[in-house]
């Protein structure tokens, strides 16, 4: 082989390697909060995720006792139980960066400003399935209002919520199952678009990544924060990695 042929061969191999790793996409867990002037599930966290080139930014959505949708993660936040707290009570609280807890309406208005970053929306499970159905309907209404359906993925632990969303969005919106107790084949048969399982589950069942792809669905893993875990799941071939350190994962993928 002459030098020119060797160089072409090296370039070809390098291109294949970059393509393989770059297939894994970066999702900022609760937004890019682990940086200056940001906070989990804050409006700033979505802006920050967009600013560093994340594929997607994840949020958590609760339905208050008086039927308002707010963006926050913890079931109990600053002493208030999210399901039984009123909207007024929750809006009186402040996030670590000084923001109010955002309404979903406010958050989606921010999402619209950053068209290059997808929204990964987790609807938090509720103790009453009928309340989950109300929350699903209200979320669907707001996603349509803000025109971001084509940029939103839904993720849920509750199978009831998953199937309610599937009825609301028969096509066009991806719905991922979070709980980790179903095989990819079962998730596919339910008509869902992917598994979104913890790193603990997928390390126990690494074969589920290939099985998911064989069944035509995608794989997200959460929450991979160490370089070792990030590289493990990139090599495993997951479609998405959700992380509290999206800047670190972006740098690893660039390498």
C-alpha positions as CSV (number, residue, x, y, z in Angstrom):
1,X,0.0,0.0,0.0
2,X,1.4,3.4,-0.9
3,X,1.3,6.5,1.3
4,X,-1.7,8.0,-0.5
5,X,-3.7,4.8,-0.1
6,X,-2.8,4.5,3.6
7,X,-3.8,8.1,4.2
8,X,-7.2,7.5,2.6
9,X,-7.6,4.4,4.7
10,X,-6.9,6.2,7.9
11,X,-9.3,9.0,7.0
12,X,-12.0,6.4,6.2
13,X,-11.5,4.7,9.6
14,X,-11.5,8.0,11.5
15,X,-14.7,9.1,9.8
16,X,-16.4,5.8,10.7
17,X,-15.3,6.2,14.3
18,X,-16.6,9.8,14.5
19,X,-19.9,8.8,13.0
20,X,-20.3,5.9,15.5
21,X,-19.7,8.1,18.6
22,X,-21.5,11.2,17.3
23,X,-24.7,9.1,16.9
24,X,-25.1,9.4,20.7
25,X,-26.9,12.6,21.6
26,X,-26.6,14.8,24.7
27,X,-29.5,15.5,26.9
28,X,-29.0,18.0,29.8
29,X,-30.6,16.6,33.0
30,X,-33.1,19.2,34.4
31,X,-31.4,21.6,32.0
32,X,-27.8,22.7,32.2
33,X,-28.1,23.7,35.8
34,X,-24.5,22.7,36.9
35,X,-23.1,26.1,35.9
36,X,-23.1,29.8,36.9
37,X,-26.4,31.5,37.6
38,X,-28.5,28.4,36.8
39,X,-30.7,26.0,38.7
40,X,-32.4,22.7,38.1
41,X,-35.5,23.2,35.9
42,X,-35.1,26.9,35.7
43,X,-35.7,28.9,32.6
44,X,-32.0,29.8,32.5
45,X,-31.1,26.1,32.5
46,X,-32.8,25.6,29.1
47,X,-31.0,28.6,27.7
48,X,-27.7,27.3,29.0
49,X,-28.3,23.9,27.5
50,X,-29.0,25.5,24.1
51,X,-25.9,27.7,24.4
52,X,-23.5,24.8,24.6
53,X,-25.1,22.8,21.8
54,X,-27.1,20.1,23.7
55,X,-29.4,18.0,21.5
56,X,-32.1,18.2,24.2
57,X,-32.9,19.5,27.7
58,X,-35.0,17.7,30.2
59,X,-37.6,19.1,32.5
60,X,-40.0,17.7,35.1
61,X,-43.7,18.7,35.2
62,X,-46.2,18.5,38.1
63,X,-49.9,19.2,38.3
64,X,-50.8,21.2,41.4
65,X,-53.9,20.5,43.5
66,X,-55.6,23.4,41.7
67,X,-54.8,22.2,38.2
68,X,-51.8,24.3,37.3
69,X,-48.7,22.8,35.5
70,X,-45.4,23.8,37.1
71,X,-41.8,22.8,36.3
72,X,-39.9,21.2,39.2
73,X,-38.4,17.9,40.1
74,X,-38.7,17.0,43.8
75,X,-41.9,15.5,45.1
76,X,-41.4,17.5,48.2
77,X,-39.9,20.9,47.5
78,X,-39.0,23.3,50.4
79,X,-41.4,21.5,52.6
80,X,-44.4,21.5,50.1
81,X,-45.8,18.3,48.6
82,X,-46.1,19.1,44.9
83,X,-49.4,17.2,44.4
84,X,-51.2,18.8,47.3
85,X,-49.7,22.3,47.2
86,X,-51.5,25.1,45.5
87,X,-50.2,27.2,42.7
88,X,-50.0,30.3,44.8
89,X,-48.0,28.4,47.5
90,X,-45.5,27.1,45.0
91,X,-45.0,30.4,43.2
92,X,-44.0,32.0,46.5
93,X,-40.9,29.8,46.5
94,X,-37.6,30.6,44.8
95,X,-35.1,28.4,43.0
96,X,-31.4,28.6,44.0
97,X,-30.8,31.1,41.2
98,X,-33.6,33.4,42.4
99,X,-36.2,32.4,39.8
100,X,-39.7,31.5,40.7
101,X,-40.8,27.9,40.0
102,X,-41.7,28.3,36.3
103,X,-45.1,27.4,34.9
104,X,-45.1,25.1,32.0
105,X,-46.6,27.9,29.9
106,X,-43.6,30.1,30.8
107,X,-41.1,27.3,30.1
108,X,-42.5,26.6,26.7
109,X,-42.3,30.2,25.8
110,X,-38.6,30.0,26.6
111,X,-38.3,26.8,24.6
112,X,-39.7,28.6,21.5
113,X,-36.7,31.0,21.7
114,X,-34.2,28.2,21.2
115,X,-35.3,26.2,18.2
116,X,-32.1,24.1,17.9
117,X,-32.7,22.3,21.2
118,X,-35.3,19.6,21.8
119,X,-37.5,19.5,24.9
120,X,-37.5,16.2,26.9
121,X,-40.6,16.5,29.1
122,X,-41.1,14.2,32.0
123,X,-44.6,14.2,33.5
124,X,-44.3,13.2,37.1
125,X,-46.4,10.3,38.2
126,X,-49.4,11.2,40.3
127,X,-51.2,9.1,43.0
128,X,-54.5,9.3,41.1
129,X,-54.7,8.0,37.5
130,X,-57.5,10.4,36.7
131,X,-55.3,13.3,37.8
132,X,-52.6,12.0,35.5
133,X,-55.1,12.0,32.6
134,X,-55.9,15.7,33.4
135,X,-52.2,16.5,33.4
136,X,-51.6,14.8,30.1
137,X,-54.4,16.7,28.5
138,X,-53.2,20.0,29.8
139,X,-49.6,19.3,28.7
140,X,-50.8,18.4,25.2
141,X,-52.8,21.6,25.0
142,X,-49.8,23.8,25.9
143,X,-47.4,22.0,23.6
144,X,-49.9,22.7,20.7
145,X,-50.3,26.3,21.9
146,X,-46.6,27.0,21.7
147,X,-46.0,25.0,18.5
148,X,-43.3,22.8,19.9
149,X,-44.9,19.3,19.4
150,X,-42.3,18.5,16.7
151,X,-39.5,19.4,19.1
152,X,-40.7,17.5,22.2
153,X,-40.2,14.0,23.5
154,X,-42.3,12.7,26.4
155,X,-40.9,10.5,29.2
156,X,-42.9,8.9,31.9
157,X,-42.6,6.3,34.7
158,X,-46.4,5.7,34.7
159,X,-47.7,3.3,32.1
160,X,-51.1,5.0,32.5
161,X,-49.6,8.3,31.5
162,X,-47.7,6.7,28.6
163,X,-50.8,5.2,27.1
164,X,-52.8,8.4,27.7
165,X,-50.2,10.4,25.8
166,X,-50.2,7.7,23.1
167,X,-53.9,8.3,22.6
168,X,-53.4,12.1,22.5
169,X,-50.4,11.8,20.1
170,X,-50.9,8.7,17.9
171,X,-48.1,9.9,15.7
172,X,-45.4,12.6,15.6
173,X,-44.4,12.7,19.3
174,X,-42.0,10.2,20.8
175,X,-43.0,8.7,24.1
176,X,-40.3,6.9,26.2
177,X,-40.9,4.6,29.2
178,X,-38.7,5.2,32.3
179,X,-39.4,2.6,35.0
180,X,-37.0,-0.1,33.8
181,X,-39.2,-3.0,34.5
182,X,-40.2,-3.9,30.9
183,X,-38.1,-5.5,28.2
184,X,-37.7,-3.5,25.0
185,X,-39.9,-6.0,23.1
186,X,-42.8,-5.3,25.6
187,X,-42.3,-1.5,25.3
188,X,-42.3,-1.8,21.5
189,X,-45.6,-3.8,21.6
190,X,-47.2,-1.1,23.7
191,X,-46.6,1.3,20.7
192,X,-44.0,3.4,22.6
193,X,-40.9,4.9,21.0
194,X,-38.2,4.0,23.4
195,X,-36.8,3.0,26.7
196,X,-35.3,5.6,29.0
197,X,-33.7,3.5,31.7
198,X,-31.3,4.2,34.6
199,X,-27.7,3.4,34.1
200,X,-28.1,0.7,36.8
201,X,-30.8,-1.0,34.8
202,X,-28.9,-0.9,31.5
203,X,-25.7,-2.1,33.1
204,X,-27.6,-5.1,34.4
205,X,-29.2,-5.6,31.0
206,X,-26.7,-4.2,28.4
207,X,-28.3,-6.6,25.8
208,X,-31.5,-4.4,26.0
209,X,-29.8,-1.7,23.9
210,X,-29.5,-4.0,20.9
211,X,-32.9,-5.6,21.6
212,X,-34.4,-2.2,21.6
213,X,-32.9,-1.3,18.2
214,X,-33.9,-4.7,16.8
215,X,-37.5,-3.9,17.9
216,X,-37.4,-0.5,16.2
217,X,-37.2,1.7,19.4
218,X,-34.6,4.0,20.8
219,X,-32.6,4.0,24.1
220,X,-31.9,6.8,26.5
221,X,-29.9,6.3,29.7
222,X,-29.9,8.4,32.9
223,X,-28.0,9.8,34.7
224,X,-24.5,9.2,33.4
225,X,-22.2,11.7,35.1
226,X,-18.7,10.1,35.2
227,X,-16.4,9.9,32.1
228,X,-16.2,6.2,32.6
229,X,-20.0,5.8,32.4
230,X,-20.3,8.2,29.5
231,X,-17.8,6.2,27.5
232,X,-19.4,2.9,28.5
233,X,-22.8,3.9,27.1
234,X,-21.4,5.6,24.0
235,X,-19.6,2.3,23.2
236,X,-22.8,0.4,24.0
237,X,-24.6,2.3,21.3
238,X,-27.3,4.2,23.2
239,X,-29.1,6.9,21.3
240,X,-29.1,9.4,24.1
241,X,-27.3,10.1,27.3
242,X,-28.9,12.2,30.0
243,X,-26.3,13.9,32.2
244,X,-25.8,16.6,34.8
245,X,-22.6,17.4,33.0
246,X,-23.6,18.0,29.4
247,X,-20.5,20.1,28.7
248,X,-18.2,17.2,29.7
249,X,-20.2,14.7,27.5
250,X,-20.1,17.1,24.5
251,X,-16.3,17.3,24.9
252,X,-16.0,13.5,25.1
253,X,-18.0,13.1,21.9
254,X,-15.9,15.7,20.1
255,X,-12.8,13.7,20.9
